[in-house]
Amino acid sequence: MGEVGNGLMEGTDGAVRCTWPGNDDLYQHYHDHEWGHPVADDRRLFEKICLEGFQSGLSWLTILRKRENFREAFENFHFERLALFADRDVERLLTNSGIVRHRGKIVSVINNAKRARDLADEEGSLAAWFWKFEPQAHERPKVLDLATLRAMPKTEVSTRISKELKKRGWTFVGPTTVYAFMQAMGLVNDHIEGCVCRPLVELERQQFKRPGRS
């Protein structure tokens, strides 16, 4: 058991997967059952882009371990409810030891909830808006190995989404944050070639009905 090379490792269950979750059970479950699987649910999309903002300067595992606390604190990331939060809610959240107590990031979630509400009203859903940016085949690497993955912490598409969101008033949505969101929500399949999850995610993406498309 252990690393087999090129960003892959064999787990204690005998499965070969990306190295980044290591042998942490929670992280492996996230890698196997969430990361890269296409998502069309507005609440989950909003949750993820908010949590990616909280991750800035931290590890995703730190955020993942606190995710249930975040959900409880932020109305399960229903942006219609969060858009109604006020200054007193910010102060209350700053006393919550179960989340990352960063004023700027907390304020950002409330601001982005208002922006998300407006965007969903305009486009029909957040999912319809985000998925229209899904990269085409010619915008993706032909082979997804470790070197390729490391060379693209952000992409032209994630930069374009970031700029569009910022024009709409969103915060904590830089190109790197947006690309991590794209990876997690299945707009791209960045499981490394040889990972047990890559073909499973690819099949799911092929069968996935893109939001906003007839």
FIMAR-579578 format. One record per residue (C-alpha): residue number from 0; x, y, z. Coordinates in steps of 0.001 Angstrom, whole numbers, plus 524288, in hexadecimal, padded with zeros to 5 digits. Layout:
# FIMAR-579578
<pt><num>NUM</num><px>X</px><py>Y</py><pz>Z</pz></pt>
...
//
This chain:
# FIMAR-579578
<pt><num>0</num><px>80000</px><py>80000</py><pz>80000</pz></pt>
<pt><num>1</num><px>804A9</px><py>80DC3</py><pz>7FD4D</pz></pt>
<pt><num>2</num><px>808D8</px><py>81667</py><pz>7F1FD</pz></pt>
<pt><num>3</num><px>80991</px><py>81007</py><pz>7E4B2</pz></pt>
<pt><num>4</num><px>80EAA</px><py>81C2B</py><pz>7DDB8</pz></pt>
<pt><num>5</num><px>809C0</px><py>8278A</py><pz>7D57B</pz></pt>
<pt><num>6</num><px>80071</px><py>82C97</py><pz>7DFCD</pz></pt>
<pt><num>7</num><px>7FA13</px><py>81F7D</py><pz>7E27D</pz></pt>
<pt><num>8</num><px>7F9D2</px><py>816F9</py><pz>7EE93</pz></pt>
<pt><num>9</num><px>7F450</px><py>809C8</py><pz>7F242</pz></pt>
<pt><num>10</num><px>7EB5F</px><py>80A96</py><pz>7FDFF</pz></pt>
<pt><num>11</num><px>7E97E</px><py>800BC</py><pz>808C3</pz></pt>
<pt><num>12</num><px>7DD85</px><py>7FC27</py><pz>80134</pz></pt>
<pt><num>13</num><px>7E62E</px><py>7F8DE</py><pz>7F587</pz></pt>
<pt><num>14</num><px>7E092</px><py>803B0</py><pz>7ED03</pz></pt>
<pt><num>15</num><px>7E9CE</px><py>80C96</py><pz>7E58D</pz></pt>
<pt><num>16</num><px>7E5B8</px><py>81AC7</py><pz>7E6D4</pz></pt>
<pt><num>17</num><px>7EB52</px><py>82893</py><pz>7E6C1</pz></pt>
<pt><num>18</num><px>7F535</px><py>82A99</py><pz>7F19F</pz></pt>
<pt><num>19</num><px>7EF63</px><py>8370C</py><pz>7F756</pz></pt>
<pt><num>20</num><px>7E57E</px><py>830AB</py><pz>800A3</pz></pt>
<pt><num>21</num><px>7F010</px><py>82810</py><pz>8066D</pz></pt>
<pt><num>22</num><px>7EAE8</px><py>81DB9</py><pz>80FC8</pz></pt>
<pt><num>23</num><px>7E17C</px><py>826CA</py><pz>816E0</pz></pt>
<pt><num>24</num><px>7D427</px><py>82010</py><pz>81685</pz></pt>
<pt><num>25</num><px>7CC51</px><py>82CB1</py><pz>81596</pz></pt>
<pt><num>26</num><px>7D4F4</px><py>83210</py><pz>80AD2</pz></pt>
<pt><num>27</num><px>7D4A1</px><py>8253F</py><pz>80330</pz></pt>
<pt><num>28</num><px>7C5D2</px><py>824EF</py><pz>803EC</pz></pt>
<pt><num>29</num><px>7C551</px><py>832E2</py><pz>7FEE0</pz></pt>
<pt><num>30</num><px>7CEBA</px><py>82F6F</py><pz>7F3CB</pz></pt>
<pt><num>31</num><px>7C73D</px><py>8232F</py><pz>7F008</pz></pt>
<pt><num>32</num><px>7B928</px><py>827BE</py><pz>7F168</pz></pt>
<pt><num>33</num><px>7B8EE</px><py>8368A</py><pz>7EFB1</pz></pt>
<pt><num>34</num><px>7C4C0</px><py>83C8F</py><pz>7E914</pz></pt>
<pt><num>35</num><px>7C2DC</px><py>83D9B</py><pz>7DA78</pz></pt>
<pt><num>36</num><px>7B516</px><py>83822</py><pz>7DA34</pz></pt>
<pt><num>37</num><px>7AC8B</px><py>841C6</py><pz>7D295</pz></pt>
<pt><num>38</num><px>7A35E</px><py>849FB</py><pz>7DAE6</pz></pt>
<pt><num>39</num><px>79738</px><py>85173</py><pz>7D67E</pz></pt>
<pt><num>40</num><px>791C6</px><py>854EF</py><pz>7E3DD</pz></pt>
<pt><num>41</num><px>7925E</px><py>8638D</py><pz>7E6AD</pz></pt>
<pt><num>42</num><px>79402</px><py>861E5</py><pz>7F547</pz></pt>
<pt><num>43</num><px>79F95</px><py>858CE</py><pz>7F3B7</pz></pt>
<pt><num>44</num><px>7A5D2</px><py>8618D</py><pz>7E992</pz></pt>
<pt><num>45</num><px>7A47C</px><py>86D68</py><pz>7F252</pz></pt>
<pt><num>46</num><px>7A97D</px><py>865EA</py><pz>7FE1C</pz></pt>
<pt><num>47</num><px>7B58A</px><py>8618B</py><pz>7F6DC</pz></pt>
<pt><num>48</num><px>7B964</px><py>86EC0</py><pz>7F17D</pz></pt>
<pt><num>49</num><px>7B7CA</px><py>8748A</py><pz>7FF19</pz></pt>
<pt><num>50</num><px>7BFDA</px><py>869E6</py><pz>80587</pz></pt>
<pt><num>51</num><px>7CA69</px><py>86B65</py><pz>7FB35</pz></pt>
<pt><num>52</num><px>7CB10</px><py>87992</py><pz>7FF60</pz></pt>
<pt><num>53</num><px>7CC90</px><py>87574</py><pz>80D8E</pz></pt>
<pt><num>54</num><px>7D753</px><py>86C02</py><pz>80981</pz></pt>
<pt><num>55</num><px>7DFF2</px><py>87714</py><pz>804AE</pz></pt>
<pt><num>56</num><px>7EC97</px><py>875ED</py><pz>80C80</pz></pt>
<pt><num>57</num><px>7E84E</px><py>868F5</py><pz>8127F</pz></pt>
<pt><num>58</num><px>7E737</px><py>85ABD</py><pz>80E3D</pz></pt>
<pt><num>59</num><px>7DA8F</px><py>85541</py><pz>808C3</pz></pt>
<pt><num>60</num><px>7DB19</px><py>84A66</py><pz>812FC</pz></pt>
<pt><num>61</num><px>7DA41</px><py>854C6</py><pz>81DAA</pz></pt>
<pt><num>62</num><px>7CDD6</px><py>85A04</py><pz>8176C</pz></pt>
<pt><num>63</num><px>7C85B</px><py>84C83</py><pz>814BB</pz></pt>
<pt><num>64</num><px>7C999</px><py>848CB</py><pz>82305</pz></pt>
<pt><num>65</num><px>7C1E4</px><py>854FB</py><pz>826A0</pz></pt>
<pt><num>66</num><px>7B7F9</px><py>853F2</py><pz>81B96</pz></pt>
<pt><num>67</num><px>7AC7C</px><py>84FCC</py><pz>823F4</pz></pt>
<pt><num>68</num><px>7AF48</px><py>85B3F</py><pz>82D0B</pz></pt>
<pt><num>69</num><px>7AF69</px><py>8646B</py><pz>8216C</pz></pt>
<pt><num>70</num><px>7A27B</px><py>85EE4</py><pz>81CA6</pz></pt>
<pt><num>71</num><px>79C2E</px><py>860F3</py><pz>829DC</pz></pt>
<pt><num>72</num><px>7A18F</px><py>86EB4</py><pz>82B1A</pz></pt>
<pt><num>73</num><px>79E0D</px><py>87303</py><pz>81D51</pz></pt>
<pt><num>74</num><px>79014</px><py>86E03</py><pz>81BCA</pz></pt>
<pt><num>75</num><px>794DB</px><py>86223</py><pz>81437</pz></pt>
<pt><num>76</num><px>7995C</px><py>86BDF</py><pz>809DC</pz></pt>
<pt><num>77</num><px>78BB8</px><py>86F2B</py><pz>80521</pz></pt>
<pt><num>78</num><px>78F79</px><py>87C19</py><pz>7FF26</pz></pt>
<pt><num>79</num><px>781AA</px><py>881AE</py><pz>7FFBC</pz></pt>
<pt><num>80</num><px>7825C</px><py>880D3</py><pz>80E9F</pz></pt>
<pt><num>81</num><px>79074</px><py>88538</py><pz>80FA4</pz></pt>
<pt><num>82</num><px>78D7A</px><py>8914A</py><pz>8078E</pz></pt>
<pt><num>83</num><px>78545</px><py>89612</py><pz>81311</pz></pt>
<pt><num>84</num><px>79076</px><py>8954D</py><pz>81CDF</pz></pt>
<pt><num>85</num><px>79444</px><py>8A23B</py><pz>82349</pz></pt>
<pt><num>86</num><px>79FAD</px><py>8A7CE</py><pz>82AFF</pz></pt>
<pt><num>87</num><px>79AF0</px><py>8A13F</py><pz>83781</pz></pt>
<pt><num>88</num><px>79BFA</px><py>89429</py><pz>830A0</pz></pt>
<pt><num>89</num><px>7AA13</px><py>89706</py><pz>82CED</pz></pt>
<pt><num>90</num><px>7AD48</px><py>899EB</py><pz>83B1E</pz></pt>
<pt><num>91</num><px>7A65D</px><py>88D78</py><pz>83F6A</pz></pt>
<pt><num>92</num><px>7ADDD</px><py>88541</py><pz>8359C</pz></pt>
<pt><num>93</num><px>7BABB</px><py>88B01</py><pz>83A20</pz></pt>
<pt><num>94</num><px>7B85A</px><py>88478</py><pz>84757</pz></pt>
<pt><num>95</num><px>7B624</px><py>8770C</py><pz>8411E</pz></pt>
<pt><num>96</num><px>7C23D</px><py>86EEB</py><pz>843E7</pz></pt>
<pt><num>97</num><px>7BD92</px><py>86421</py><pz>83AD7</pz></pt>
<pt><num>98</num><px>7C053</px><py>86BF3</py><pz>82E82</pz></pt>
<pt><num>99</num><px>7CB78</px><py>8743F</py><pz>82957</pz></pt>
<pt><num>100</num><px>7C95A</px><py>8813E</py><pz>83031</pz></pt>
<pt><num>101</num><px>7CDF7</px><py>88AA2</py><pz>825B9</pz></pt>
<pt><num>102</num><px>7C5AD</px><py>896E7</py><pz>824D0</pz></pt>
<pt><num>103</num><px>7C8AD</px><py>89982</py><pz>81693</pz></pt>
<pt><num>104</num><px>7C505</px><py>88BBB</py><pz>8126C</pz></pt>
<pt><num>105</num><px>7B88C</px><py>88BB4</py><pz>81A83</pz></pt>
<pt><num>106</num><px>7B469</px><py>898BE</py><pz>814C4</pz></pt>
<pt><num>107</num><px>7B7C6</px><py>8936A</py><pz>80752</pz></pt>
<pt><num>108</num><px>7AE4E</px><py>887F7</py><pz>808DF</pz></pt>
<pt><num>109</num><px>7A31B</px><py>89132</py><pz>80C0C</pz></pt>
<pt><num>110</num><px>7A6A7</px><py>89A44</py><pz>800E8</pz></pt>
<pt><num>111</num><px>7A7E5</px><py>88EF7</py><pz>7F766</pz></pt>
<pt><num>112</num><px>79AB9</px><py>889A1</py><pz>7FBD3</pz></pt>
<pt><num>113</num><px>79474</px><py>8963E</py><pz>7F73D</pz></pt>
<pt><num>114</num><px>79BDF</px><py>89591</py><pz>7EA71</pz></pt>
<pt><num>115</num><px>7981B</px><py>8872E</py><pz>7E8DE</pz></pt>
<pt><num>116</num><px>789C9</px><py>88A67</py><pz>7EAF6</pz></pt>
<pt><num>117</num><px>78A7F</px><py>894B0</py><pz>7E04E</pz></pt>
<pt><num>118</num><px>791C9</px><py>88BA0</py><pz>7D70E</pz></pt>
<pt><num>119</num><px>7882A</px><py>88082</py><pz>7D91D</pz></pt>
<pt><num>120</num><px>77CCF</px><py>889BA</py><pz>7D682</pz></pt>
<pt><num>121</num><px>7834E</px><py>88E67</py><pz>7CA0F</pz></pt>
<pt><num>122</num><px>787D7</px><py>8813D</py><pz>7C4B2</pz></pt>
<pt><num>123</num><px>77D99</px><py>8781B</py><pz>7CA54</pz></pt>
<pt><num>124</num><px>7878C</px><py>87166</py><pz>7D31E</pz></pt>
<pt><num>125</num><px>795B1</px><py>8727A</py><pz>7D767</pz></pt>
<pt><num>126</num><px>7980D</px><py>8655A</py><pz>7D0F4</pz></pt>
<pt><num>127</num><px>7939F</px><py>86A38</py><pz>7C3A9</pz></pt>
<pt><num>128</num><px>79D24</px><py>87595</py><pz>7C49E</pz></pt>
<pt><num>129</num><px>7A8FF</px><py>86DFF</py><pz>7C961</pz></pt>
<pt><num>130</num><px>7A749</px><py>8629C</py><pz>7C008</pz></pt>
<pt><num>131</num><px>7A70D</px><py>86B43</py><pz>7B40E</pz></pt>
<pt><num>132</num><px>7B598</px><py>86D48</py><pz>7B6CB</pz></pt>
<pt><num>133</num><px>7B8C4</px><py>85EC1</py><pz>7B642</pz></pt>
<pt><num>134</num><px>7C582</px><py>85D83</py><pz>7AE92</pz></pt>
<pt><num>135</num><px>7C4AD</px><py>8574F</py><pz>7A138</pz></pt>
<pt><num>136</num><px>7CD4D</px><py>84BC4</py><pz>79D91</pz></pt>
<pt><num>137</num><px>7D72B</px><py>85461</py><pz>79679</pz></pt>
<pt><num>138</num><px>7D8DF</px><py>85C7E</py><pz>7A2E1</pz></pt>
<pt><num>139</num><px>7DCD3</px><py>850A5</py><pz>7AAE0</pz></pt>
<pt><num>140</num><px>7E9D4</px><py>84949</py><pz>7AB64</pz></pt>
<pt><num>141</num><px>7EA30</px><py>83CEB</py><pz>7A350</pz></pt>
<pt><num>142</num><px>7F098</px><py>8357F</py><pz>7AE87</pz></pt>
<pt><num>143</num><px>7EE21</px><py>838E6</py><pz>7BCB6</pz></pt>
<pt><num>144</num><px>7FA52</px><py>83501</py><pz>7C439</pz></pt>
<pt><num>145</num><px>80060</px><py>83AD2</py><pz>7D07A</pz></pt>
<pt><num>146</num><px>80948</px><py>8444F</py><pz>7C944</pz></pt>
<pt><num>147</num><px>7FDED</px><py>84983</py><pz>7C14B</pz></pt>
<pt><num>148</num><px>7F562</px><py>84B18</py><pz>7CD49</pz></pt>
<pt><num>149</num><px>7FFE0</px><py>85251</py><pz>7D4D5</pz></pt>
<pt><num>150</num><px>80207</px><py>85B75</py><pz>7C95D</pz></pt>
<pt><num>151</num><px>7F400</px><py>8606F</py><pz>7C96A</pz></pt>
<pt><num>152</num><px>7EFB9</px><py>865AD</py><pz>7D6B0</pz></pt>
<pt><num>153</num><px>7E71B</px><py>86E99</py><pz>7CE94</pz></pt>
<pt><num>154</num><px>7E2C3</px><py>86EB6</py><pz>7C05D</pz></pt>
<pt><num>155</num><px>7DDA6</px><py>8782B</py><pz>7B637</pz></pt>
<pt><num>156</num><px>7CFE2</px><py>87398</py><pz>7B94C</pz></pt>
<pt><num>157</num><px>7D142</px><py>8752E</py><pz>7C80D</pz></pt>
<pt><num>158</num><px>7D6FF</px><py>882AA</py><pz>7C5C2</pz></pt>
<pt><num>159</num><px>7CB66</px><py>88624</py><pz>7BD2E</pz></pt>
<pt><num>160</num><px>7C1A7</px><py>8816A</py><pz>7C75F</pz></pt>
<pt><num>161</num><px>7C8FD</px><py>888C3</py><pz>7D201</pz></pt>
<pt><num>162</num><px>7C869</px><py>8956C</py><pz>7CA5C</pz></pt>
<pt><num>163</num><px>7B9ED</px><py>893C2</py><pz>7C78E</pz></pt>
<pt><num>164</num><px>7B6DE</px><py>89117</py><pz>7D5D2</pz></pt>
<pt><num>165</num><px>7BEDD</px><py>89CAB</py><pz>7DA7A</pz></pt>
<pt><num>166</num><px>7B7CD</px><py>8A581</py><pz>7D0D5</pz></pt>
<pt><num>167</num><px>7AB43</px><py>8A0F5</py><pz>7D74D</pz></pt>
<pt><num>168</num><px>7B07D</px><py>8A484</py><pz>7E4B7</pz></pt>
<pt><num>169</num><px>7B4E6</px><py>8972F</py><pz>7E9B4</pz></pt>
<pt><num>170</num><px>7C0D7</px><py>89693</py><pz>7F29B</pz></pt>
<pt><num>171</num><px>7CB06</px><py>88C26</py><pz>7F602</pz></pt>
<pt><num>172</num><px>7C956</px><py>88656</py><pz>7E86A</pz></pt>
<pt><num>173</num><px>7D6E3</px><py>88746</py><pz>7E270</pz></pt>
<pt><num>174</num><px>7DAA3</px><py>87EA0</py><pz>7D6D6</pz></pt>
<pt><num>175</num><px>7E14B</px><py>8744D</py><pz>7DF4E</pz></pt>
<pt><num>176</num><px>7D5AE</px><py>8738B</py><pz>7E88A</pz></pt>
<pt><num>177</num><px>7CC87</px><py>87263</py><pz>7DCEA</pz></pt>
<pt><num>178</num><px>7D49A</px><py>86796</py><pz>7D6BA</pz></pt>
<pt><num>179</num><px>7D45A</px><py>85FBE</py><pz>7E363</pz></pt>
<pt><num>180</num><px>7C59A</px><py>86182</py><pz>7E326</pz></pt>
<pt><num>181</num><px>7C501</px><py>85CC3</py><pz>7D507</pz></pt>
<pt><num>182</num><px>7CD02</px><py>850BD</py><pz>7D870</pz></pt>
<pt><num>183</num><px>7C48E</px><py>84D4A</py><pz>7E409</pz></pt>
<pt><num>184</num><px>7B76C</px><py>84FA7</py><pz>7DD81</pz></pt>
<pt><num>185</num><px>7BA94</px><py>847A4</py><pz>7D165</pz></pt>
<pt><num>186</num><px>7BBBB</px><py>8524F</py><pz>7C73B</pz></pt>
<pt><num>187</num><px>7C89E</px><py>84B79</py><pz>7C45F</pz></pt>
<pt><num>188</num><px>7CD9F</px><py>83DE4</py><pz>7C792</pz></pt>
<pt><num>189</num><px>7DAD9</px><py>83FAD</py><pz>7CE06</pz></pt>
<pt><num>190</num><px>7DC6E</px><py>83235</py><pz>7D3D2</pz></pt>
<pt><num>191</num><px>7E9D9</px><py>82E1D</py><pz>7CEE2</pz></pt>
<pt><num>192</num><px>7EAFE</px><py>823D3</py><pz>7C445</pz></pt>
<pt><num>193</num><px>7EB81</px><py>816C3</py><pz>7CB56</pz></pt>
<pt><num>194</num><px>7E2FB</px><py>81B11</py><pz>7D6BF</pz></pt>
<pt><num>195</num><px>7D7D6</px><py>8118C</py><pz>7D90D</pz></pt>
<pt><num>196</num><px>7CE40</px><py>81CE8</py><pz>7D945</pz></pt>
<pt><num>197</num><px>7D1E8</px><py>82306</py><pz>7CC40</pz></pt>
<pt><num>198</num><px>7CA18</px><py>819E1</py><pz>7C343</pz></pt>
<pt><num>199</num><px>7BEA5</px><py>819BC</py><pz>7CCB9</pz></pt>
<pt><num>200</num><px>7BE05</px><py>82888</py><pz>7CD01</pz></pt>
<pt><num>201</num><px>7BF99</px><py>8293A</py><pz>7BE46</pz></pt>
<pt><num>202</num><px>7B412</px><py>82011</py><pz>7BC5E</pz></pt>
<pt><num>203</num><px>7ABF6</px><py>82818</py><pz>7C5CD</pz></pt>
<pt><num>204</num><px>7AF84</px><py>8347F</py><pz>7BE7D</pz></pt>
<pt><num>205</num><px>7AB67</px><py>82E42</py><pz>7B1A4</pz></pt>
<pt><num>206</num><px>79E1B</px><py>82AD3</py><pz>7B754</pz></pt>
<pt><num>207</num><px>79C64</px><py>837BE</py><pz>7BE7B</pz></pt>
<pt><num>208</num><px>791C2</px><py>840EE</py><pz>7B987</pz></pt>
<pt><num>209</num><px>797AC</px><py>84E78</py><pz>7B8E4</pz></pt>
<pt><num>210</num><px>78F18</px><py>858A7</py><pz>7BF93</pz></pt>
<pt><num>211</num><px>7890C</px><py>862DF</py><pz>7B6D8</pz></pt>
<pt><num>212</num><px>78A5B</px><py>85AB2</py><pz>7AA8F</pz></pt>
<pt><num>213</num><px>77EBD</px><py>854EE</py><pz>7A36F</pz></pt>
//
